[in-house]
Amino acid sequence: MHPHDEPATPWAQPPFTAGQRPQDLLDALGRRGYLADEGLATAAYLSVRMGKPLFLEGAPGTGKTELAKMLAAITGGRLIRLQCFEGIDVAQAAYEWDYARQLLHLRASETAGLVGGAVDSLETELYDQRFLLRRPLLAALDATEGPPPVLLIDEIDRADDEFEALLLEVLSDWAISIPEVGTVRATRPPLVVITSNRTRDVHDALKRRCIYHWLEHPTREREAAIIAARVPEAADLIVEQVAATVAAMRELGLYKPPGVSESIDWAVALTMMGCQSLDERNLAATLGAVVKYHEDRDRVLETLTLPIGP
């Protein structure tokens, strides 16, 4: 497994192919417990068919990263994940040279008496592909075996303008320029999913190259269906109450409103504790599964009155 790859998940269903319809993709996602709406499934379908990156924007926990994982599973492609952060650069995102191995090669050449008359030849050897460390961007462009990989560029809003400029070359030409080697160009483009929590605006030049979709928090009914699909062992009443209570929490103006992933975690936690319904006691005991800030916890405990929902 490559260092930036996500572990593969064995699915029984055949892989989704670009020749199918949006409804086929919607159904394929549903079989894996990802209940997308028609708009999201259509955007993902067009991204696959048109060969354009899919730009997903929305609040944390709305399923942006999970969609990339599902696309890798249903297409059979390897998931290559690039987690963005402030100050990310070419060496961390695209490639870097393995200086330790280059130094060992240089010392071995000196020991063998090859340095001196063959300096030009040695320099060429030092910048051979075997010393090139392929980070996620280059790994995605350089992949030749199996279905096209799915390149997940996660939380692009955490990166800076310089990194966005680097992405423009990759997404426009499916290529990366390496001064010592030349231009590495993809023989077949990867499927690209870019996510943003919109902590800052991403430049229009990048968005123009993508199929765009905004992800909202699901309706209470859809969230209940998602929880039931992902936590089938949960009691029906727990599923309905978790969906209703989380929806109510999102109306409280919390510092970080809970997302779908927190709803799922909460349902798992309550089920592990053997709860058949949600009450004041197990709310307080398990609230850490759904609320992540002390101030939000206090507001929930002071404001919400159970039962909520059925």
FENNORKA-V524591 format. One record per pair of residues at least 24 apart in sequence whose C-alpha atoms are under 6 Angstrom apart, sorted by the first residue. I is the first residue (numbers start at 1). J is the second residue. Records with the same first field share a line. If there is no record, write none. Layout:
BEGIN
I->J + J
END
This chain:
BEGIN
4->80 + 81
5->79 + 80
6->79
15->74 + 75 + 76
16->74 + 75
18->49
33->229 + 230
52->210
53->192 + 193 + 210
54->193 + 210 + 211
55->194 + 195 + 210 + 211 + 212
56->195 + 213 + 214
57->195 + 196 + 197 + 214
58->197 + 214 + 215
59->197
60->197
61->259 + 260 + 261
62->217 + 259 + 260
72->150
77->147 + 148 + 149
78->149
79->149 + 150
80->151
81->151 + 152
82->136 + 152 + 153
83->154
84->154 + 155 + 156 + 158 + 159
85->158 + 159
86->158 + 159
93->135 + 136 + 137
94->135 + 136 + 137 + 138
95->133 + 134 + 135
96->133
97->131 + 132 + 133
98->131
102->126
141->186
142->186
148->190
149->190
150->190 + 191 + 192
151->192
152->192 + 193
153->194
154->194 + 195
155->195 + 196
156->196
157->196 + 200
227->264
234->271
235->276
237->277
238->277
241->309
244->309
245->308
254->296
262->290
265->289
266->290
END
